[in-house]
């Protein structure tokens, strides 16, 4: 497998991860509204989503740095 296709695969995996976090966040928010969860419980899931998005951003940064290193 070439280096470019490996990086492309990692990029797709990161994109799916970020999209999955977003979809789960929307789903949990809708479920919380439907069942009347407290604001504290909803905030917990908001923080979990924030951590997920932060992890996606970190993975994106790592991939970018790997590409910058390969350029030289």
Residue frames as qw, qx, qy, qz and C-alpha x, y, z in Angstrom:
[[0.000, 0.891, 0.453, 0.000, 0.00, 0.00, 0.00],
 [0.417, 0.473, -0.032, 0.776, 1.43, 3.37, -0.93],
 [0.241, -0.218, -0.458, 0.827, 1.89, 6.17, 1.58],
 [0.244, -0.061, -0.167, -0.953, -0.69, 8.37, -0.19],
 [0.593, -0.293, -0.604, -0.445, -3.42, 5.75, -0.03],
 [0.509, -0.302, -0.680, 0.432, -2.65, 5.11, 3.65],
 [0.068, -0.147, -0.248, 0.955, -2.98, 8.82, 4.41],
 [0.412, -0.146, -0.388, -0.811, -6.19, 8.99, 2.40],
 [0.592, -0.321, -0.736, -0.076, -7.56, 6.04, 4.39],
 [0.353, -0.286, -0.547, 0.703, -6.67, 7.79, 7.65],
 [0.120, 0.024, -0.041, -0.992, -8.33, 10.97, 6.42],
 [0.528, -0.253, -0.567, -0.580, -11.52, 9.10, 5.58],
 [0.549, -0.335, -0.723, 0.252, -11.49, 7.40, 8.97],
 [0.170, -0.196, -0.352, 0.899, -11.15, 10.78, 10.69],
 [0.310, -0.088, -0.276, -0.906, -14.02, 12.20, 8.60],
 [0.595, -0.318, -0.682, -0.283, -16.27, 9.27, 9.52],
 [0.444, -0.277, -0.635, 0.568, -15.30, 9.67, 13.19],
 [0.014, 0.115, 0.160, -0.980, -16.19, 13.38, 13.24],
 [0.467, -0.153, -0.444, -0.749, -19.45, 12.77, 11.35],
 [0.581, -0.292, -0.760, 0.017, -20.31, 9.94, 13.76],
 [0.262, -0.245, -0.525, 0.772, -19.72, 12.16, 16.79],
 [0.214, 0.025, -0.082, -0.973, -21.96, 14.81, 15.26],
 [0.562, -0.205, -0.607, -0.523, -24.75, 12.35, 14.49],
 [0.522, -0.306, -0.741, 0.291, -24.58, 10.79, 17.95],
 [0.109, -0.151, -0.347, 0.919, -24.67, 14.24, 19.53],
 [0.397, -0.073, -0.273, -0.873, -27.78, 15.18, 17.54],
 [0.609, -0.230, -0.724, -0.228, -29.41, 11.85, 18.41],
 [0.428, -0.280, -0.670, 0.537, -28.70, 12.13, 22.13],
 [0.066, 0.069, 0.148, -0.984, -29.90, 15.75, 22.16],
 [0.522, -0.147, -0.438, -0.717, -33.17, 14.71, 20.53],
 [0.610, -0.269, -0.744, 0.049, -33.60, 11.78, 22.90],
 [0.281, -0.175, -0.530, 0.780, -32.89, 14.02, 25.89],
 [0.267, -0.014, -0.036, -0.963, -35.49, 16.53, 24.74],
 [0.596, -0.182, -0.611, -0.488, -38.05, 13.78, 24.13],
 [0.667, -0.328, -0.651, 0.153, -37.62, 12.15, 27.54],
 [0.310, -0.890, -0.062, -0.328, -37.15, 15.37, 29.48],
 [0.778, -0.087, -0.307, 0.541, -33.61, 14.75, 30.71],
 [0.330, -0.865, -0.125, 0.355, -32.25, 17.36, 33.08],
 [0.338, 0.917, -0.202, 0.054, -29.98, 20.10, 31.82],
 [0.404, -0.675, 0.616, 0.025, -27.14, 18.58, 33.81],
 [0.771, 0.050, 0.625, 0.113, -27.48, 15.26, 31.97],
 [0.620, 0.752, 0.197, 0.105, -27.70, 16.99, 28.60],
 [0.013, 0.930, -0.368, 0.006, -24.62, 19.05, 29.46],
 [0.645, -0.399, 0.641, 0.120, -22.74, 15.84, 30.21],
 [0.746, 0.367, 0.513, 0.215, -23.45, 14.59, 26.70],
 [0.326, 0.943, -0.019, 0.066, -22.54, 18.00, 25.27],
 [0.290, -0.794, 0.529, 0.076, -19.17, 17.77, 27.01],
 [0.740, -0.072, 0.646, 0.173, -18.69, 14.22, 25.70],
 [0.637, 0.688, 0.303, 0.167, -19.39, 15.48, 22.18],
 [0.056, 0.967, -0.249, 0.004, -16.94, 18.33, 22.71],
 [0.540, -0.520, 0.643, 0.153, -14.28, 15.81, 23.72],
 [0.754, 0.285, 0.566, 0.174, -15.09, 13.77, 20.60],
 [0.452, 0.878, 0.095, 0.123, -14.76, 16.80, 18.34],
 [0.212, -0.873, 0.435, 0.055, -11.52, 17.72, 20.08],
 [0.696, -0.223, 0.655, 0.192, -10.20, 14.21, 19.47],
 [0.681, 0.586, 0.401, 0.180, -11.15, 14.53, 15.80],
 [0.175, 0.972, -0.147, 0.053, -9.34, 17.85, 15.59],
 [0.460, -0.667, 0.575, 0.115, -6.28, 16.30, 17.23],
 [0.762, 0.105, 0.601, 0.216, -6.29, 13.38, 14.77],
 [0.522, 0.818, 0.195, 0.141, -6.58, 15.85, 11.90],
 [0.089, -0.932, 0.351, 0.020, -3.62, 17.82, 13.23],
 [0.638, -0.392, 0.640, 0.173, -1.55, 14.63, 13.55],
 [0.731, 0.426, 0.487, 0.217, -2.36, 13.67, 9.97],
 [0.299, 0.950, -0.010, 0.087, -1.45, 17.16, 8.76],
 [0.318, -0.800, 0.501, 0.089, 1.87, 17.01, 10.62],
 [0.748, -0.077, 0.625, 0.210, 2.62, 13.58, 9.12],
 [0.623, 0.684, 0.318, 0.207, 1.98, 14.97, 5.63],
 [0.052, 0.975, -0.212, 0.031, 4.22, 17.96, 6.35],
 [0.553, -0.566, 0.593, 0.151, 6.99, 15.64, 7.48],
 [0.758, 0.223, 0.569, 0.227, 6.64, 13.51, 4.35],
 [0.425, 0.900, 0.095, -0.007, 6.89, 16.61, 2.15],
 [0.114, -0.884, 0.443, 0.095, 10.51, 17.25, 3.14]]
